[in-house]
Amino acid sequence: MASRYLQVYETHVTEAQSYLLLLLGSTLFVDKSRDRVRLVVNLFFDELEEVDQYSWASATLTWLYR
């Protein structure tokens, strides 16, 4: 029973990471193609508990001026 809950939790975490990748990839970290998101953005979501502590303004400016 515990393994089932762990599997459901991992599924929800993966879905949340995918949604955030889509959301931020289409708004803050826009590429010229507008239909692709670089996977380097996915590194921001390795630990979902720490996402609210990131400096998103700095990350966006770094992305724009790379």
TIFI-38562 format. One record per residue: residue in three letters; z, x, y of N, C-alpha, C in turn; residue number from 1. Coordinates in steps of 0.2 Angstrom, whole numbers, plus 5000, padded with zeros to 4 digits. Each point is the difference from the previous one (the first is absolute). Example, Ala and Ser with C-alpha at 12.3 -4.5 7.8 and 13.67 -1.06 7.14 Angstrom:
BEGIN
SITE ALA 5039 5066 4972 5000 4996 5006 5000 5004 5006 1 $
SITE SER 4996 4998 5005 5001 5004 5006 5003 4996 5005 2 $
//
This chain:
BEGIN
SITE MET 5000 5004 4994 5000 4996 5006 5000 5004 5006 1 $
SITE ALA 5004 5006 5000 5000 5004 5006 4993 5003 5001 2 $
SITE SER 4997 5002 4995 4993 5003 5001 4995 4996 5003 3 $
SITE ARG 5001 4993 4999 4996 4995 5003 5001 5000 5007 4 $
SITE TYR 5006 5000 5002 5002 5000 5008 4997 5006 5003 5 $
SITE LEU 5001 5006 4997 4997 5006 5003 4993 5000 5000 6 $
SITE GLN 4996 4997 4996 4993 4999 5000 4998 4996 5006 7 $
SITE VAL 5004 4994 5001 4998 4996 5005 5001 5003 5007 8 $
SITE TYR 5006 5004 5000 5002 5003 5006 4994 5005 5002 9 $
SITE GLU 4998 5004 4995 4995 5005 5001 4993 4997 5002 10 $
SITE THR 4999 4994 4998 4994 4997 5002 5000 4997 5007 11 $
SITE HIS 5006 4998 5002 5001 4998 5007 5000 5006 5005 12 $
SITE VAL 5002 5005 4998 5000 5006 5004 4993 5002 5001 13 $
SITE THR 4996 5000 4994 4993 5002 5001 4996 4995 5004 14 $
SITE GLU 5001 4994 4999 4997 4995 5005 5002 5001 5007 15 $
SITE ALA 5006 5001 5001 5002 5002 5007 4997 5006 5003 16 $
SITE GLN 4999 5005 4996 4997 5006 5003 4993 4999 5001 17 $
SITE SER 4996 4996 4996 4993 4998 5001 4999 4996 5006 18 $
SITE TYR 5005 4995 5001 4999 4996 5006 5001 5004 5006 19 $
SITE LEU 5005 5005 5000 5001 5004 5006 4994 5005 5001 20 $
SITE LEU 4997 5002 4995 4995 5005 5001 4994 4996 5003 21 $
SITE LEU 4999 4994 4998 4994 4995 5003 5002 4999 5007 22 $
SITE LEU 5006 4998 5001 5002 4998 5007 5000 5006 5005 23 $
SITE LEU 5003 5005 4998 5000 5006 5005 4993 5003 5000 24 $
SITE GLY 4996 5000 4994 4994 5004 5000 4995 4996 5004 25 $
SITE SER 5001 4993 5001 4995 4997 5004 5002 4999 5008 26 $
SITE THR 5006 5002 5001 5003 4999 5007 5001 5007 5004 27 $
SITE LEU 5005 5003 4997 5002 5006 5003 4996 5006 4998 28 $
SITE PHE 4998 5001 4994 4996 5006 4998 4993 4998 4998 29 $
SITE VAL 4997 4998 5005 4993 4997 4999 4995 5006 5000 30 $
SITE ASP 4995 5000 4995 4995 5005 4999 4994 4997 5003 31 $
SITE LYS 4995 5004 5001 4994 4998 5003 4996 4995 4996 32 $
SITE SER 5001 5001 4993 4996 4995 4995 5003 4993 5000 33 $
SITE ARG 5006 4999 5002 5004 4994 5000 5000 4997 4993 34 $
SITE ASP 4998 5003 4995 5001 4997 4994 5003 5004 4995 35 $
SITE ARG 5002 5006 5002 5004 5004 4995 5006 5003 5004 36 $
SITE VAL 5005 5001 4996 5006 5003 5002 5002 5007 4996 37 $
SITE ARG 5001 5005 5004 5001 5006 4997 5007 5000 4996 38 $
SITE LEU 5000 5002 4994 5006 5000 4996 5006 5004 5003 39 $
SITE VAL 4999 5004 5005 5005 5004 5003 5005 4995 5003 40 $
SITE VAL 4998 4994 5002 5004 4995 5003 5005 4998 4995 41 $
SITE ASN 4998 5000 4994 5004 4997 4995 5007 5005 4999 42 $
SITE LEU 4999 5006 5002 5006 5004 5000 5006 4998 5004 43 $
SITE PHE 4999 4996 5005 5005 4997 5004 5004 4995 4996 44 $
SITE PHE 4998 4997 4995 5003 4995 4996 5003 5002 4993 45 $
SITE ASP 5001 5006 4999 5003 5003 4994 5007 4997 4999 46 $
SITE GLU 5004 5000 5006 5007 4997 5000 5000 4994 5004 47 $
SITE LEU 4999 4994 4998 5000 4994 5004 5007 4999 5004 48 $
SITE GLU 5005 5003 4998 5007 4999 5003 5000 5004 5007 49 $
SITE GLU 4996 5005 5000 5000 5004 5006 4994 4998 5005 50 $
SITE VAL 4996 4996 4999 4994 4998 5004 5003 4998 5007 51 $
SITE ASP 5005 4996 5001 5003 4998 5006 5002 5006 5005 52 $
SITE GLN 5001 5006 4997 5003 5005 5004 4994 5005 5002 53 $
SITE TYR 4994 4998 4998 4994 5005 5003 4999 4998 5007 54 $
SITE SER 4997 5006 5003 4998 4999 5007 4992 4998 5000 55 $
SITE TRP 4999 4994 5000 4993 4997 4999 4996 5002 5006 56 $
SITE ALA 5003 5000 5006 4996 5002 5005 4997 5008 5000 57 $
SITE SER 5005 5004 4998 4998 5007 4999 4994 5001 4994 58 $
SITE ALA 5001 4996 4995 4995 5000 4994 4994 4998 5003 59 $
SITE THR 5000 4995 5003 4993 4997 5003 4997 5005 5005 60 $
SITE LEU 5003 5002 5004 4997 5005 5005 4998 5006 4996 61 $
SITE THR 5004 5003 4995 4997 5005 4996 4994 4999 4997 62 $
SITE TRP 4999 4994 4997 4994 4998 4997 4994 4999 5004 63 $
SITE LEU 5002 4998 5006 4994 4999 5005 4997 5006 5003 64 $
SITE TYR 5005 5005 5001 4998 5007 5002 4999 5005 4995 65 $
SITE ARG 4999 4998 4994 4999 5005 4995 4993 5004 5000 66 $
//
